[in-house]
Amino acid sequence: MSFVNDKDVIEDGDLVILHLGQQNMQKLTVSKGKTHQTRWGCLRHDDILDKPFGSRIECANGYIYALKPTPELWTVTLSHRTQILYSTDISVVILQLDLKPGKIVVESGTGSGSLSHAIIRTVIPDGHLYTYEFHEQRALVAKEEFTDHGFADNVTVTHRDVIERGFDLNDKADAVFLDLPNPQQAVAHARDALKPEGGRLCSFSPCIEQVQKTCVEMSKLDFQEITTMECLIRNFEVRSLKMATPDMGDIEPLSYADDNALGLLCQSEQAVTFKSAIPPQQQAGHTGYLTFATLFHKSTDTT
Ligand SMILES: C[S@@+](CC[C@H](N)C(=O)[O-])C[C@H]1O[C@@H](n2cnc3c(N)ncnc32)[C@H](O)[C@@H]1O
């Protein structure tokens, strides 16, 4: 099942993303004659076949939507072999690395391929992702998934320890992305991989100590514009609120910090209703720090 074709109708063997409700999704490969248990009861694969992607499918106790896979939907349904990057960080990586069709990107480690899918989708049809992973099984599974998803022509998966051996390509990349336990040890290899005219580098690290070491190494190797950011989403809830109108009577206006003034507010019989955006009580916490840097033309640097 290709992530890149324009097909509209679901066929036998296609990958679909089942949307089962708020933040509840599963991936499913459609197979004629089979059934699949969902929170809404049994789903017959035959009920999905020949339907357009996006169709609502009835189950015994509810309904689901059968969606066409995208890198974003894959990220929330893939089988985790490792920690992965999520779409909040991924979107910033794509923007800050200035990725677009035709770009050549180097990545390590491949991990579960979450970020890789988004990179490949961004650089196709002429661009290429070279992704490196030192865990052999992870490299194999990622390669199979990229092929299954129609990306085979735009990605090369290499089983390799990039800290020990570097990337096997020099002067080729527009951008390099590192998601490694000791990223500072791969900065020189990243520099070698970048084109002579330079490019962008990103390192993702959960710990600030790794960030510090990586920034020092970037600086030593003449990377510039070094910036570290953390991406957090704050979802505001828009709600109607009711609030008493203050009845100030004949007295002098008082400070709101004054107990008497607050008392006046509470006693008022008049109230106004208005819409307001309420900040979240809880929010998803820290994932990692994204450090970006620019390498200008290699011939002009001091290393
Ligand atoms: C956190 S995962 C990457 C997740 C990936 N960014 C994603 O979104 O799915 C880190 C990966 O780096 C790999 N790795 C660690 N050290 C490595 C090295 N020296 N060379 C190549 N890969 C390495 C690990 O095996 C692991 O799969």
The ligand as an ORCA input file, in Angstrom:
! r2SCAN-3c Opt
* xyz 0 1
  C      15.395      6.921     19.582
  S      15.747      5.901     18.240
  C      15.384      6.911     16.823
  C      13.890      7.076     16.615
  C      13.550      7.749     15.311
  N      13.986      9.132     15.292
  C      12.045      7.695     15.067
  O      11.402      8.772     14.995
  O      11.488      6.601     14.956
  C      17.503      5.887     18.224
  C      18.049      4.820     17.307
  O      19.434      5.062     17.120
  C      20.079      3.810     17.003
  N      21.502      4.036     17.298
  C      22.078      4.266     18.510
  N      23.414      4.430     18.372
  C      23.688      4.307     17.057
  C      24.892      4.367     16.285
  N      26.065      4.569     16.887
  N      24.816      4.189     14.938
  C      23.613      3.975     14.346
  N      22.440      3.903     15.019
  C      22.464      4.045     16.358
  C      19.363      2.932     18.015
  O      19.538      1.563     17.696
  C      17.919      3.411     17.871
  O      17.197      2.593     16.986
*
